[in-house]
């Protein structure tokens, strides 16, 4: 296609134009994958997974309280999980 005086009216594509189509395809695939995953509901029961290397998996009926977990913070001071109760941790 020619414009005035035989000049081309096509826009140069460049690297950004060549990258746009695969990125669009990737975005569509990601959206479809996400939409399909939203339709599934986890069963919540992991007992059937206790096979092979996971045979020793023990699933508690009621989870034990986690307040007794203790560790050392970045400054080397002892810290317990209970110290952070009710606080936002980043």
ABEGO torsion letter per residue (X at the ends): XBBBGGBBABBBAEAAAAAAAAAAAAAAAAAAAAAAAAABBBAGBAAAABBEAAAABBBBABBBBAAABBBBBAAGBBBBAAAABGBBBX
